[in-house]
Amino acid sequence: MTEDKHAFRFDCGSTWLNLLATKGRSFSADPVERLDSPARFAEWLDRSELLPARPPTADDLARATRLRETLRVLVLATIDGTAPPHDAVTELSAFLAGHDDSVHLVVAGRLRREPPATAVDALARIARQAVDYLTGIERAALKVCPEHDCRGVFIDSAGRRRWCPSPACASRGRVRAMRARRAADQV
């Protein structure tokens, strides 16, 4: 069975990390953009239970991809234990300051938040979730895939996972390790 490289990933452990996964193989020469249209962005928001009342626009999509890359820079700095770039912190702070999203709960078969009015409101919820992880104790469970072209971020609550949830990364890593062991045995 082959993996559809354009399929959305919802296995990273949190909505904001799933947003990062909308760009696959981010550090390769041929990254996979999964949010390639406002319609695909709307589909992703819907599957994340964040579909706004108004359909996302091309400008909303541009904001989403910009937020995604800002969050990627910040989370990789957090995991690597380095100071986050000032421009990324400033950009995220400015985004959050301009987008207040108060919580309104509704009951629709179960307890839910009221849907966001706009795609930007949905992004504000995602950004706030990211800030909670990046600044709280949850940051200790954040892990990055060691595959050089992936560097996908995921939650590793047990502390035992090595690769991101993508089967391809784990497979490539195991094959590379096996080849290295065989080469070492031949020396």
Summary of the structure (lengths in Angstrom):
residues: 187
radius of gyration: 18.0
end to end distance: 36.4
largest distance: 66.2
contacts: 522
relative contact order: 0.16
helix: 49%
strand: 9%
